Amino acid sequence: MNRTLITLIFMSLMAAIAISSCSTNQTESAQGEWITGTEQEKLSLIEDHLGGFGRTMMEVGYRYTELYWAGQDENWLYAAYQLEEMEEALENGFERRPARAASAETFMQNSLPRMMEATQENNRDRFHDVFQSFTLQCNMCHALEEVAFIAIKEPQVRASSVRF
């Protein structure tokens, strides 16, 4: 009998603690070292730092170059990794700038998967052929976005220290 009573008291105390912690109204706003202000001001600051699609394209450009050299080195796992990271960067960019997604639909639905298939074939010549088409599709997207002056070409200089 005592054990039942102790169990009931313990469960009642636990329920009271849970209810108490759920009902407290936390009005204190977290502040960082440089991310300060109202909730809206902090969100605006973070959005400014994330940037629009330009930052996405900077990452995609880096990954495009690494993809090219991975194919030249026949480092197929690294090439596949760069494509996965490129796809993620683009998807994140489309969340920030949904209007950009329509222009990139063919690239996302056709070019990326074809390039991934080429990396899985472990054939440098096939990779090179598909990479040329991949590059043309990059430029097509730029033309659709009215930034055709951003012309993409196969990399000529290797800046990365990644080698296979």
C-alpha positions as CSV (number, residue, x, y, z in Angstrom):
1,M,0.0,0.0,0.0
2,N,2.8,2.4,0.8
3,R,4.5,1.7,-2.5
4,T,1.3,2.6,-4.4
5,L,0.9,5.8,-2.4
6,I,4.6,6.8,-3.0
7,T,4.1,6.0,-6.8
8,L,1.0,8.2,-6.9
9,I,2.7,11.1,-5.1
10,F,5.8,10.8,-7.4
11,M,3.6,10.8,-10.5
12,S,1.6,13.8,-9.3
13,L,4.8,15.7,-8.6
14,M,6.1,14.9,-12.1
15,A,2.9,16.0,-13.7
16,A,2.9,19.2,-11.7
17,I,6.5,19.9,-12.8
18,A,5.7,19.2,-16.5
19,I,2.6,21.4,-16.4
20,S,4.6,24.2,-14.7
21,S,7.4,24.1,-17.2
22,C,5.0,24.1,-20.1
23,S,2.9,27.0,-18.8
24,T,5.8,29.4,-18.1
25,N,5.8,32.3,-20.5
26,Q,9.3,32.9,-21.9
27,T,9.4,36.5,-23.0
28,E,13.1,36.8,-23.0
29,S,14.6,37.0,-26.5
30,A,18.0,35.4,-27.2
31,Q,20.7,37.8,-28.4
32,G,23.9,36.9,-30.0
33,E,27.2,38.8,-30.1
34,W,26.3,40.5,-33.4
35,I,22.8,39.2,-34.2
36,T,20.8,41.5,-31.9
37,G,17.6,43.5,-32.0
38,T,14.0,42.4,-32.3
39,E,13.1,39.0,-33.7
40,Q,12.3,40.7,-37.1
41,E,15.6,42.6,-37.1
42,K,17.6,39.5,-36.4
43,L,15.8,37.5,-39.1
44,S,16.5,40.4,-41.6
45,L,20.1,40.4,-40.6
46,I,20.5,36.7,-41.1
47,E,18.7,36.9,-44.5
48,D,21.1,39.7,-45.6
49,H,24.1,37.6,-44.6
50,L,22.8,34.5,-46.4
51,G,22.3,36.6,-49.5
52,G,20.2,35.8,-52.5
53,F,21.1,33.6,-55.4
54,G,24.5,35.2,-56.0
55,R,26.0,33.4,-53.0
56,T,24.4,30.2,-54.3
57,M,26.1,30.7,-57.6
58,M,29.4,31.3,-56.0
59,E,29.2,27.8,-54.3
60,V,27.9,26.2,-57.5
61,G,30.8,27.7,-59.4
62,Y,33.3,26.3,-57.0
63,R,31.6,22.9,-57.1
64,Y,31.4,23.0,-61.0
65,T,35.2,23.5,-61.1
66,E,35.9,20.8,-58.6
67,L,33.6,18.5,-60.5
68,Y,35.5,19.2,-63.7
69,W,38.9,18.4,-62.1
70,A,37.5,15.3,-60.4
71,G,36.5,14.0,-63.8
72,Q,39.9,14.8,-65.2
73,D,41.4,12.8,-62.3
74,E,38.9,10.1,-62.6
75,N,38.1,10.6,-59.0
76,W,34.4,9.5,-59.4
77,L,33.5,9.5,-55.7
78,Y,34.7,13.1,-55.4
79,A,32.8,14.0,-58.6
80,A,29.6,12.5,-57.2
81,Y,30.1,14.3,-54.0
82,Q,30.5,17.7,-55.8
83,L,27.2,17.0,-57.7
84,E,25.4,16.2,-54.5
85,E,26.7,19.3,-52.8
86,M,25.8,21.4,-55.9
87,E,22.3,20.1,-55.9
88,E,21.9,20.9,-52.2
89,A,23.3,24.4,-52.7
90,L,20.8,25.0,-55.6
91,E,17.9,23.7,-53.6
92,N,18.8,26.0,-50.7
93,G,19.1,28.9,-53.2
94,F,15.6,28.1,-54.6
95,E,14.2,28.3,-51.0
96,R,15.7,31.8,-50.8
97,R,14.7,32.8,-54.3
98,P,11.9,30.6,-55.6
99,A,11.5,32.6,-58.8
100,R,14.9,31.2,-59.9
101,A,13.6,27.6,-59.8
102,A,11.7,27.7,-63.1
103,S,14.7,28.6,-65.2
104,A,16.7,25.8,-63.6
105,E,14.1,23.1,-63.9
106,T,15.7,21.4,-67.0
107,F,19.1,21.6,-65.3
108,M,17.8,20.0,-62.1
109,Q,15.6,17.4,-63.7
110,N,17.9,16.4,-66.6
111,S,21.5,17.8,-66.5
112,L,22.3,16.9,-62.9
113,P,21.0,13.3,-63.1
114,R,22.8,12.8,-66.5
115,M,26.0,14.1,-65.0
116,M,25.6,11.8,-62.0
117,E,25.1,8.8,-64.3
118,A,28.3,9.8,-66.1
119,T,30.3,9.8,-62.9
120,Q,29.0,6.3,-62.1
121,E,30.2,5.0,-65.5
122,N,33.8,5.6,-64.5
123,N,34.6,6.7,-68.1
124,R,36.6,9.9,-68.6
125,D,35.5,10.3,-72.2
126,R,31.8,9.9,-71.4
127,F,32.2,12.3,-68.5
128,H,33.8,14.9,-70.7
129,D,31.0,14.6,-73.3
130,V,28.3,15.0,-70.6
131,F,30.2,17.8,-68.9
132,Q,30.1,19.8,-72.2
133,S,26.3,19.4,-72.3
134,F,26.2,20.2,-68.6
135,T,28.1,23.5,-69.2
136,L,25.7,24.4,-72.1
137,Q,22.8,23.9,-69.7
138,C,24.4,26.2,-67.2
139,N,24.6,28.9,-69.8
140,M,21.0,28.3,-70.9
141,C,19.8,28.9,-67.4
142,H,21.8,32.1,-67.3
143,A,20.2,33.2,-70.6
144,L,16.8,32.5,-69.2
145,E,17.6,34.6,-66.1
146,E,18.8,37.4,-68.4
147,V,22.4,37.2,-67.2
148,A,23.8,35.6,-70.4
149,F,26.9,37.8,-69.9
150,I,27.8,35.2,-67.2
151,A,29.2,32.7,-69.6
152,I,30.5,29.4,-68.2
153,K,33.4,27.5,-69.8
154,E,35.4,24.5,-68.8
155,P,38.0,25.5,-66.2
156,Q,41.5,26.1,-67.5
157,V,43.3,26.6,-64.2
158,R,43.2,24.3,-61.2
159,A,43.1,26.3,-57.9
160,S,42.2,23.5,-55.5
161,S,44.7,21.3,-53.8
162,V,42.4,18.2,-54.0
163,R,44.1,15.6,-56.1
164,F,43.4,11.9,-56.6
